[in-house]
Amino acid sequence: MLPTLAQLYGLIFFCMGAGYVGVQFVPATTTGWLAQGLFWVGAPLTALSFILTTPLTGSSSLAPLMAWAGMGLGVGVAWLWLRWHPCHTRQGAGSFLLATMVGNTGFIGYPITWQLLGSSHFSWALFYDLMGSLLISYSAGIGLAASFGQTYMSVPKLLWHIGRNPTLWCVGLGLALRDYPLPAIAHQGLLAVAWLMVLAGLIYMGMCLGEANLHMDWRRIIPCLSIKMFLVPLLLGIGLTLVGVNGLPRLGIVLQAGMPPAFMTLVLADVYRLDRPFAASLIMVSLLVLVPLLPLWLLLFGS
């Protein structure tokens, strides 16, 4: 597996590194345009493409339940931690809780789980993301950010922001169209578009990190990432083993649960005026933490 991991690390860090360095040489509006393109076109096409082309394996529809359990566990433990070690500001606490709730199960989780699970078991990781991380990000995630942030948003406006998300609509469309087989050329075309959007998302993440101010508060970074990237996937993996879920399905859940904090935490920190430097620092450090953790999950839960 070491050559496979090396290829994955190389792909992720190359794309993000290209964005991190390249943002210094492009117009200031480039990041904004790319963000709009990914929101309205890239992410919806990726969701639709993967739903239509990914075969269902076993009880992969249970993956969202595991996602909700993992995210609830993460934010619950984080809330207890903050009771004993409160942040200096309410906005910092909001960023801390968001980071422990939702992981980057799309742009980073997709290439990792596809390569390590293969297309035949990718549906576990796909449903973990689309029916778990995505739904929670645009519902409970937005609600949490609004409650801890400095920007007030009424309930009707909050529901409008959730309902207008084109990715959610494409998830529903993809599920409705799954029973209609695609021609081979359409199947391959959709997959190519999906992976192109994933690469664009990695480059966009690198560009945003290249523009961000960082705040390396290790007293908050270490416990936050310990909860999100170690404790939650470890407990989910043990729990799945106890109920008889083993092999690649278990590994897929553990990998997705252990992904770095979602890039949505940085977006929501911008929109609701949370602690943006802390959110950016978490994402930056989490990418380095991911390097030694992937072999650990393969060793513990890959059999």
Secondary structure, DSSP 8 states (H G I E B T S, - for coil): -HHHHHHHHHHHHHHHHHHHHHGGGS-TTHHHHHHHHIIIIIHHHHHHHHHHH----TTGGGHHHHHHHHHHHHHHHHHHHHHHS--SSHHHHHHHHHHHH-B-TTTTHHHHHHHHH-TTSHHHHHHHIIIIIHHHIIIIIHHHHHHHSSS---HHHHHHHHHT-HHHHHHHHHHHHTTS---HHHHHHHHHHHHHHHHHHHHHHHHHHHH------HHHHHHHHHIIIIIHHHHHHHHHHHTT--HHHHHHHHHHHTS-B-THHHHHHHHHT--HHHHHHHHHHHHHHHHHHHHHHHHHH--
